[in-house]
Amino acid sequence: MSQSAAASRQLATVFGGSGFIGRYVVKRLAQAGYVVRVAVRDPEAAMFLKTMGAVGQIVPMAAPVTDDAAVARAVAGASVVVNLVGILAERAAGDFQRIQAQGAGRVARAAAAAGVARFVQLSAIGADAGSASLYARSKAEGEAAVLAAMPLATILRPSLVFGAQDQFFNRFAGMAAISPALPVISGETKFQPVYVADVADAVMQAIARPEAWGKTYALGGPRVWSFRELLAYIVETIGRPRLLLNVPMAVARIQAAVLERLPGKLLTRDQLILLAQDNVVGDLPGLAELGIAATPVEQIVPAQLARFRPQERKLTKG
């Protein structure tokens, strides 16, 4: 039986389904024949997802992971639950704990109580209960809470995720388009960028493959890059030579202490802790073990960043 046929009339609930990775997961679940309940804080902002399925197939609903009753409603009747909710910076003190640790546990316990068969938790490479980073600690605590409630859950830990809506390549290309220099903090830190569509495919394989149940996978692309190499690639790709300016960590900490108090939180001290640590797959199984060929940065990013090239602007001015 095909995955599509097996999923016929089954319900999948995706927490955080309107986000960068979520939209790809929702589309794949709909293509596989699931009715998809998209559990988000703001259902109106998730309405764009409805066009990814048939009429009535994709249903946004209000269900923040901090709300017991709403979470219970969101998972009721589901055979699959995927939790993609995560934040890169806290709006208020304790958000990492509330959302990434307690929130993940709340979703998993509700799923277990509802008899959900398959659970996929999106975590992050670097999740570590002993880390000095609140982000990394909360991710590890979230994993532990999920597995305590759903021992056969699959944990996916991606490296830096890239794609059309990403906040890395787009952000630094945008900076390079208006600034003569790009700041480089911990330039030798290693990353293994993974394509967002490959992450979504990993979610689907984690659902479909019994051998993936109860396991943790680290998701990375085919190449390891240093932070400096990634920035150099961005400025070369958009045809804008820029100075890559080393920023000492002591200076970065002072800057972060100021920037984390401003709207948008462009840089935080917690992020500096993460920036000092390599973000690569290591010894865990990854995309290959899920039957997925990793997509290179070079295959996707040039077209993604074409709008930042000087000649693209000239063409659009007509």
C-alpha positions in Angstrom: 0.0 0.0 0.0 1.4 3.4 -0.9 1.9 6.0 1.8 -0.8 8.1 0.2 -3.3 5.3 0.4 -2.3 4.4 3.9 -2.8 8.0 5.0 -6.3 8.3 3.4 -8.6 10.2 5.8 -6.0 10.1 8.5 -5.3 13.2 10.5 -1.9 14.8 11.1 -1.4 17.7 13.5 1.5 20.0 12.9 2.5 22.4 15.6 4.3 25.4 14.2 3.1 24.5 10.7 3.0 28.0 9.4 6.7 28.6 9.9 9.7 28.3 7.6 10.0 24.5 7.9 6.3 23.9 8.7 5.0 25.0 5.3 7.1 22.3 3.6 5.9 19.6 6.1 2.3 20.6 5.7 2.5 20.4 1.9 4.1 17.0 2.0 1.5 15.6 4.4 -1.3 17.0 2.3 0.3 15.4 -0.8 0.4 12.1 1.1 -3.3 12.2 1.6 -3.5 13.4 5.3 -6.0 15.9 6.6 -3.7 18.4 8.2 -4.5 20.3 11.3 -2.1 23.2 11.6 -1.7 24.2 15.3 -0.4 27.7 15.6 -0.7 30.8 17.8 -2.4 32.8 14.9 -4.6 30.8 12.6 -5.2 33.8 10.3 -1.5 34.0 9.5 -1.6 30.3 8.5 -4.5 30.6 6.0 -2.0 30.7 3.1 -1.4 27.0 3.7 -5.0 26.1 2.7 -4.1 26.3 -1.0 -1.5 23.4 -0.5 -4.4 20.9 -0.3 -7.9 20.2 -1.4 -10.9 22.1 0.0 -11.0 21.4 3.8 -7.9 19.3 3.8 -5.7 21.8 5.7 -7.2 23.4 8.8 -5.4 26.1 10.8 -6.4 26.2 14.4 -5.3 28.2 17.5 -3.2 26.0 19.7 -0.1 27.5 21.4 2.1 24.9 23.0 1.7 26.7 26.3 -2.0 25.9 26.5 -3.0 22.5 27.9 -6.6 22.5 26.7 -5.8 23.9 23.2 -3.0 21.3 22.7 -5.4 18.5 23.7 -8.0 19.7 21.2 -5.3 19.9 18.5 -4.1 16.3 18.8 -7.6 14.7 19.4 -8.2 12.1 16.7 -4.7 12.5 15.1 -2.6 9.5 14.1 0.5 11.7 13.5 1.8 14.7 15.4 4.8 16.8 14.4 6.1 19.4 16.7 8.2 22.1 14.9 7.8 24.9 17.4 11.0 26.7 18.3 12.4 30.2 18.8 15.8 31.6 18.3 15.5 34.3 20.9 13.4 35.0 23.9 10.8 37.8 23.9 10.5 37.4 27.7 12.7 35.7 30.2 11.8 32.0 30.4 10.5 31.6 26.9 13.0 29.0 25.9 11.9 26.9 28.9 8.1 27.5 28.3 8.1 26.9 24.6 11.0 24.5 23.7 11.1 22.4 26.9 7.7 22.5 28.6 5.8 23.1 25.4 7.4 20.0 23.7 6.6 17.9 26.7 3.0 19.2 26.8 2.4 18.3 23.2 3.9 14.8 23.6 1.9 14.0 26.8 -1.3 15.1 25.1 -0.4 13.0 22.0 0.2 10.0 24.2 -3.1 10.5 26.0 -4.9 10.8 22.7 -3.4 7.5 21.4 -1.3 9.1 18.6 0.7 6.5 16.8 3.6 8.6 15.4 5.4 11.6 16.9 8.2 13.6 15.3 10.0 16.3 17.3 12.2 18.9 15.5 15.1 19.7 17.8 18.5 21.1 16.8 22.2 20.0 16.5 23.8 21.2 19.7 20.9 20.2 21.9 22.7 19.6 25.2 21.3 19.5 28.8 24.7 20.6 30.1 25.1 23.5 27.7 25.7 27.1 28.9 23.2 28.1 26.2 19.6 28.4 27.4 18.5 27.6 23.8 20.5 24.4 23.7 19.5 23.3 27.2 15.8 23.8 26.4 16.0 21.8 23.2 17.6 18.9 25.1 15.0 19.1 27.8 12.3 19.1 25.2 13.7 16.0 23.6 13.8 14.2 27.0 10.2 15.3 27.8 9.0 14.0 24.4 10.7 10.6 24.8 9.4 10.2 28.3 5.9 10.5 27.0 6.4 9.0 23.6 9.3 6.5 23.6 8.9 5.8 19.9 9.1 9.4 18.9 11.7 10.3 16.3 13.9 13.3 17.1 15.3 15.3 14.2 18.3 17.6 14.8 19.0 19.8 11.8 22.0 22.0 11.3 21.6 25.5 9.8 18.5 25.2 7.6 18.4 27.0 4.3 15.7 27.7 1.7 13.7 30.5 0.1 12.4 31.9 3.5 15.5 31.3 5.6 16.9 33.8 8.1 20.6 33.2 7.4 21.4 33.5 3.7 18.7 36.1 3.1 19.6 38.1 6.1 23.4 38.3 5.3 22.7 38.9 1.6 20.4 41.8 2.6 23.1 43.2 4.9 25.7 42.9 2.1 23.5 44.7 -0.3 23.6 47.9 1.8 26.8 47.6 3.9 30.4 47.8 2.9 31.4 45.1 5.5 29.9 42.0 7.2 30.7 41.2 10.8 32.4 37.8 11.4 32.0 36.4 14.9 33.7 33.0 15.6 34.5 32.7 11.9 36.0 29.2 12.1 32.9 27.7 13.7 31.7 24.8 11.4 28.1 24.4 10.0 26.6 21.8 7.8 23.7 23.6 6.1 20.7 21.4 5.2 18.0 22.2 2.7 14.6 22.8 4.1 12.9 20.4 1.6 15.3 17.7 2.8 14.2 18.4 6.4 10.6 18.1 5.4 11.3 14.8 3.6 13.1 13.6 6.7 9.9 14.2 8.7 7.9 12.1 6.2 10.4 9.3 6.3 10.4 9.4 10.1 6.7 8.8 10.0 6.8 6.1 7.4 9.9 4.0 8.4 9.4 1.8 11.5 13.2 1.6 11.8 13.3 5.4 12.5 10.9 5.2 15.4 12.5 6.0 18.7 15.7 7.2 17.1 17.5 10.5 16.9 18.9 11.8 13.5 21.2 14.7 12.9 20.4 16.4 9.6 23.1 18.1 7.6 24.0 18.8 4.0 26.8 17.3 2.0 29.4 19.9 2.9 30.8 21.4 6.1 31.4 25.1 5.9 33.0 27.6 8.3 31.0 30.7 9.2 33.5 32.8 7.3 33.3 30.5 4.2 29.5 30.9 4.2 29.7 34.7 4.3 32.4 34.7 1.6 30.1 32.5 -0.5 27.2 34.8 0.0 29.0 38.0 -1.1 30.5 36.1 -4.1 27.2 34.7 -5.1 25.4 38.1 -5.2 28.4 39.8 -6.8 29.0 42.3 -4.1 32.6 42.2 -2.8 32.6 43.1 0.9 35.0 43.3 3.7 34.6 40.4 6.2 35.4 42.1 9.5 36.5 40.0 12.4 34.6 41.0 15.6 36.4 39.8 18.8 34.1 37.9 21.1 34.5 40.5 23.9 33.3 43.2 21.6 30.5 40.9 20.3 29.3 40.4 23.9 29.0 44.1 24.5 27.1 44.5 21.2 24.8 41.6 22.0 24.0 43.0 25.4 22.6 46.1 23.7 21.0 44.5 20.6 19.1 41.8 22.6 17.2 44.6 24.3 16.0 46.0 20.9 13.0 44.8 18.9 14.0 42.0 16.5 16.9 40.8 18.7 19.4 40.8 15.9 22.0 39.3 18.3 21.8 37.9 21.8 24.4 36.7 24.3 22.9 33.2 24.2 23.4 33.1 20.4 27.1 34.0 20.9 27.5 30.8 23.0 26.0 28.8 20.1 28.2 30.6 17.5 31.3 29.4 19.3 30.4 25.7 18.9 30.5 23.6 15.8 27.1 22.7 14.3 27.8 19.5 12.3 26.2 16.0 12.1 28.9 14.0 13.9 28.3 10.3 14.6 24.5 10.3 14.6 22.6 8.8 11.7 21.3 11.4 9.2 19.6 12.0 5.9 21.3 9.0 4.2 20.0 6.6 6.7 16.5 8.0 6.0 17.0 7.4 2.3 17.5 11.1 1.4 20.2 12.5 -0.8 21.4 15.8 0.8 21.0 18.9 -1.4 24.0 21.1 -1.8 23.9 24.8 -0.9 25.3 25.5 -4.4 22.2 24.0 -6.0 19.7 26.2 -4.3 21.2 29.4 -2.9 22.3 31.2 -6.1 18.7 31.4 -7.5 17.4 32.2 -4.0 19.7 35.2 -3.7 19.4 36.4 -7.3 17.4 39.4 -6.2 20.3 40.8 -4.2 22.6 40.9 -7.2 23.2 44.5 -8.6 22.1 43.6 -12.2 18.8 42.1 -10.9 17.9 45.5 -9.5 18.7 47.2 -12.8 16.5 44.8 -14.6 13.6 45.3 -12.3 13.8 49.0 -12.7 12.8 48.7 -16.3 
